[in-house]
Structures are given as structure tokens and as C-alpha cells.
């Protein structure tokens, strides 16, 4: 057969003036890229080496195994290990995607109802791995996290960056668990490498000492004690901390405070501006409550709007709603009642309008309840009739020093 021919069936067909096809994804000298199914290299992700936060090159069990079983001599079963493919490919892609600030502008680049996985970073350290289904989507989940980071002591949403990935056929794959395990595995590998390096450094130092004479016993290089030093790598700091939990209602109030709420409780000195925060949730919330021509509205409607508009979780009990509903003749001016101020000053002012009710501040949420509600024992601070009172806390739930220092109600801009 002459050179430069292809075979189709049995008939050789000469190919004249053949030019080698150029494929940007098949260039040995070009960096690896993740192909998005479109004929546009600019839409691709340049894949990195080596792993950064996830151990996709050494994924460990069960992601490094071939699923097969010997049934009889000469006969076996095979099951495609989808998790192995996801661990090796998604881990590398995720490491290769840049982090961006957790701002509404960046979050809104994500199409609505995109299901997938995401990671949060604080000071360039992997901080949290989570997932989102198509109901709320990645954008909705990230927006909720941003909201939760507002009005907190010792942290701000401006410190946090994120990366996210839409995943097709999401429901069939537990990508969150896979990424968390890859993150733990990466820490284990790093720990092992550190211990190996320490042992090698000791051998080199000992060899140099012997070569130099090795007569002074006190000068013998001491080996690193690796006994009991097996890696105790843990998931990212905020996984399993309660950070990603939803507010499930009254039954959660008596439970132990989450690690996140304990470390970063609500900051009474932080600024609350319900009118600004309401605009961030314009798809599901009104910018303003429905007001009459004189700028007033029923007290219940105003308080419900406020509870939905602020960043922090603010829950109104059924009893409190019933009491407010019976006070339908009471009208308030929301712009005056909820004017921008510190959380402490704002809640004082609101409580002055809530006859028969009190506002309880827990570490991670605010409750509006009836004055005789037994929930006082779980609160740190109580606002009633325009007065702020500190409440003795339960053991294991210390009130933050920042909140105690904020009793004067001066706003602290840095945590807004």
C-alpha cells in the first residue's frame, strides 16, 4: 500500500495534499486544559500541577480502586467506579479554578439553579466545602453563606473567597463528600511527606556528624520522635461546624451552640441597615414594606419585613405574631423604626414598639417572643421596652467579649 493512504473497508483511497489537523486540545507542548464541549479554547480551564488543596493524583481508598470481583475461574464482574473518575478529574479541575471574592457581583455570574459543588477560602486556606442542588442553586447557597457572615464578631464576608463548579448529573454523585475526602487526603499526604523529610534530614545530619569525627556524645543529632505521630488530618475548618446548617425552627434553640456560632457570635456593635440588605434579596423580598400615603404600615407587617430583610436570622414566634396581629391598629413608620444603626441600638428601638414582647439575642440568631416565653434562659442579651439586659449564659456557651463591650450601642463598621 502506498504511503499517505487510509483504508475504508477494503478499498485504499489516496489522500493528496494532506495537512495535519490542528487541535488545541492535542498539543503535547500546550498546558492541559479542561474541555467544556465547545470549540473555544478561551472557555477552557488551564489545569495545574501539582495538587494544591485536593489529592486528585493520589486519591486513596475507595477512589483509587477498580471495582471488580472474581466470580469463577475465567469469569469476573466489573463496575465502573464513577467516584474514581470524579475524584481524579473534578479534584484537579477544582484546584485549577481561581478563587474570587464572595461578593454579589461575583456570585451573580453563576447561572440560576445551577447544581454543583463549591469551596470557601479564608486567607487562602480551604475553609469549607459544600454542595447545592438545582432548587436553590450555587448562587442561592453562596448568597446565604454571605448573609450568614454579616453582623458577626471576628469575621467578615470581605475576608472570604470562593470557587464553584456546576456539575451535570449532579444527583447521582456525592461530590461534596468526594471533595472533602480529597482535602483530608491531601493533608495526610503533606503530613507524611513532612515526617519523611524530617527522618531524611536526621539521617543526613547523623552522617555528617560521623564523618566529622563523632566523638562528642552531646553533639549527636537527635532523631525526630515520630511515635504516635500518625496524621490526624481533619476536614476543612468549617465543615461539621454548623456553618452550613439551615435554621430549622424552635427545636434548634435548646440544642448545643454550633462551633461556628460560638467562634463568631452575632456582633451587637455591627451596623444593621435593613433597607440596604433588602435590596440584595430583591428576587424574593420587597425593598420596602407596603406603606400608606403617610409612610406608615401595620406593626406586624413592618416587623415581618424587618425579620426577612436583615442579614442575620430573625425569627418571630407564633405567639408573638398572634399578639402583633391583634394590635392591627398600631401603625409605624418603617424608615424611622428601622433606620441604619448598630444592632444594639436598632433592637432597642424596635423593642420599644413591641408591647408585651421581647427580643432575645442568641449567639447565632435573634428571636422575637412573648414576654413570658421561657426562652430567656438560652439568650445572651434581652431587649424589652427599649431596655437592653445581659443574661447569664449557659455553661459552654460563653458570651463574646465583643458583645459585652457593645452595651453602649456604638456601631462598629468593620463587621457590617
Beta strands, then each sheet from edge to edge (+ up, - down):
strand 1: 5-8
strand 2: 11-14
strand 3: 33-34
strand 4: 45-46
strand 5: 67-72
strand 6: 75-79
strand 7: 100-101
strand 8: 116-122
strand 9: 125-132
strand 10: 160-166
strand 11: 271-272
strand 12: 297-298
strand 13: 313-316
strand 14: 331-332
strand 15: 341-342
strand 16: 357-361
strand 17: 365-370
strand 18: 381-384
strand 19: 387-390
sheet 1: 1+ 2-
sheet 2: 3+ 4-
sheet 3: 5+ 6-
sheet 4: 7+ 10- 8+ 9-
sheet 5: 11+ 15-
sheet 6: 12+ 14-
sheet 7: 13+ 17+ 16- 18+ 19-
end
